[in-house]
Amino acid sequence: MKELVHLSGMLTDEQRNLLSVAYKNVVGQRRSAWRITKSIEDRHQEKEEEESEELASGYRKEIEKELEAVCKEVLGLISKLLGTVDSTVQPIEAKVFYLKMKGDYLRYLAEIGATEKEEAGKSYEAAWKQADTMPATHPIRLGLALNYSVYYYEIVNDAAKACELAKKAFDDAIEEMDNLKEDSYKDSTLIMQLLRDNLTLWTAEQEEETGQQEFEEEF
C-alpha cells in the first residue's frame, strides 16, 4: 500500500480504508504497550524503586521511538495523498478522511510528547470545517467528531468542549436519521453509540469528579 501511494499518489476508497486499518493496527499495539509501560514506570517512581523504574523507562523510550517512526511514516503518506484529493471522485470526503487521519497521528505523537498538541488540533479543525458540507450521518464525519472530541478530552483536558462537540455531532445525526443510507447504516450507528457512550462517561465524570472512567476512542 505504501508503494502504491508513492507510485500513484492516489487511492480508491477501498485502498484508503485498508491503509487506515493497517496502520491503526500497527500503531494501536504500540500505544497500548506505551500506556502499560508508562503506568508501570510511574508506579515504580512513586515507590522509589529506582532500578525497576529505570528498566521500565528504557522500554518506554524504545516504544516511543517505534511509535514516532510509524506515525511520521503515515504522516508522510498523508501529506502526499492530500496533494491529490482534488483529482479524486469525492474530493471533500477524501480531504476530510486524510485530515482526520493526520490529526489522529499527530495526536498519538502528542500523547508521548513528540509534537505540540496544537498541531493535531489544527488538522482536526481543518477537517471539521471541510466536513460541514457532508451529511451529519456520514461515518467519516461522525468518526471525525468522535476522535476530535477525544482530542479535546484527553490531550487538551477540556471536558466541556469535548462534550459539546460530541453532543452536537450526535444530535445532528439523530435529526438526519431518516436520510441515513443503508450502506453506511452499520458504521454510522456504531459511531453514534460510541459518541453517546463517551458523553455518558464524560458527563458522569464531570459531575462526580472521579477521573477514573475509561472512554471509547478511535474509529
N, C-alpha and C positions, 0 to 999 in steps of 0.2 A: 504493500500500500504506500509505503514511504517512497519507493522508487517511482510509483505511478504519479505521485504528487510532483516529484522533481521533473518527470518527463513531460507531463501534460499541464500541470498547474491547475487542474480542474478535476472534480469528482462528481459522479452521479449521486443522487440521493442515497441509494443503497451503499455505495462506496463510502460516502460521507459518514453514514451511521456505523459502518464497520470500523472505520478509522477511530471514531469516538469510543466505541465499545472496547476495541483492542487496547487503546492507551489507558482507558479508565480502569481496566482490569490490572494492567501493569502498575499504574501509579497507586491504585487502591490498596494493593498489598503492602507497598512501602509506607503509605500513610498510616495504615493500621499498625505496622511494625514500629514506626516512629512514635506514635502515641503511647504504645505499650512501654517502649524503652524509656521514653521521657518520664512516664509515670514512675517507673522503677528507679530511675536516676534521682528523681525528686524525693522519693521515699528514703533512699539511702542518704541523701543530703540532710534530710530532716533528722535522721538518726545519727548523723555524723559518722557514717561508715565510709570513710574516705576511699578505701581500696575498692569496695563494691561500686561506689559512686563513679570512680574513675573508669572502671570496666564498662559500666552502662553508658557513660559519657562517650567513650571511644566507639562503641557500637552505634550510638545515636548519630554521631558525626559521619560514620560510614554510610548509614541510611540516608542522611541528608545529602551527601554527595551524589548518591544514586538517584534520589528523588529530584534533585536540582537538574541533573543531566537529562533525565526523561522529560521533565517539564520544559526545559529550554529547547529540546528537540521538537516537542509538539508545537511550541510557540513559533519556532522557525517555519514549520509546515503551515501553520495557520496564517502566518504573515504572507506566505506565497499564495495561499488559496484566497485570501481576502483581496488580492490584487486581480483576481479573475472572476469575481462574483457577478460583475455586470454582464458577463457573457453567458451566464447560466440561464436555465429556463425560468427559474423563480429567484431573481437576484435579491429581493428583500428577505425572503426566507433563508437563503444561503448566508447572507450577511449577518442576520440575527444569530443563526446557528454558530457561525465561526466566532463572532464577537463574544457570545456567551461562553463558548469553549475557551477562548482566550482569557476571559475573566476567571473561569474556573481554575485554569492552570497558574495564573498569576496569584490567585487566592491560595493555592496549595503552596506556592513559594513563600507567600506572606506568612503562612502558618509556621514555617520553620525560620522565619526572619531573613529569607534570601532576597526579598524585594520589599519595597514600600507598599503598605496595604492600599494606598490611594490608587496605585496602578491598576489593581483588579477592579476597583470601583469605577474607574474611567471607562473600562471596557464594558462592564455591566450597564453603566449609564447610557453609553452609545448604543448598545444592543436594545435597551429598553425604549429608547426614542425611536429606533427603527421599527420595533415591534408594535408601535402604536397603530399602524395600519393593518395589522394582522387580526384575525378573529380572536376574541378573548378565550375561545375554547381550543385554539390551536396548541397542540402538545409542545411545540418549540417555545412558544410564548409562555405557556404555563411552566415549562421546565426552567426557563429563564427566571421567572418570578420566584420559583422555589429556591434556586441557587443564589439569586441576588438577595433574597431575604435572609438566607443563611449567612451570607457575607456580612450583612449588617449586624446580625445577631452574634456571630462567632468572632469575626475579625474586628469590626468597628465597636462591638459591645453596645450597640444601640437597639435595645429590645423593642422600644416603641416604634422605631422606623421599620424594623423587621416585621412586626405585627401589622403595621399599617399597609405595607407593600403586599404582604401575603393575603391579608383580608380583602384588599381591593381586587387583586387578581382572582381570588376565589369568588367573590361576589359578582364580578363582571362576567365570569364564566357561567355562573348559575343563571344569570339573566339571558344568556345566549344558548342554553342547553337545547332548546328546540331546534336550533340550527346546527347542532353538532353532527359532523359527518360520521357515517357508520365505520369507515375505515380507520378513523382516529379515535373512536369512542373509548376503546380499552385504555390506550395511553393517556388520553385526556382525563378520564375519570380517576385513573390511578394517581396522577399528579395532583389532582384536586383533593384526593383523600390525604396525600402527604402534606399538602398545604394546610388542610384542616387539622391534621394531627399536630403539626408544628404550632399552629395558632392555639390549640388547646393547651399544649405543654408550656408554651411561652407565656401565655396569659396566666396560667396557674403559677408559674414560677415567679412572675412579677408580683402576683398577689401574695404568695406565701414567702417569697424571697428565700427559697431553699437553695437554689443554684445547683441542684443535684440531678435534674431530669435530663434525659437524653432526647435528641430530636432527630427527625428524618432529614436527610440531605442527599443530594445527588440524583439526578435523573439524566 
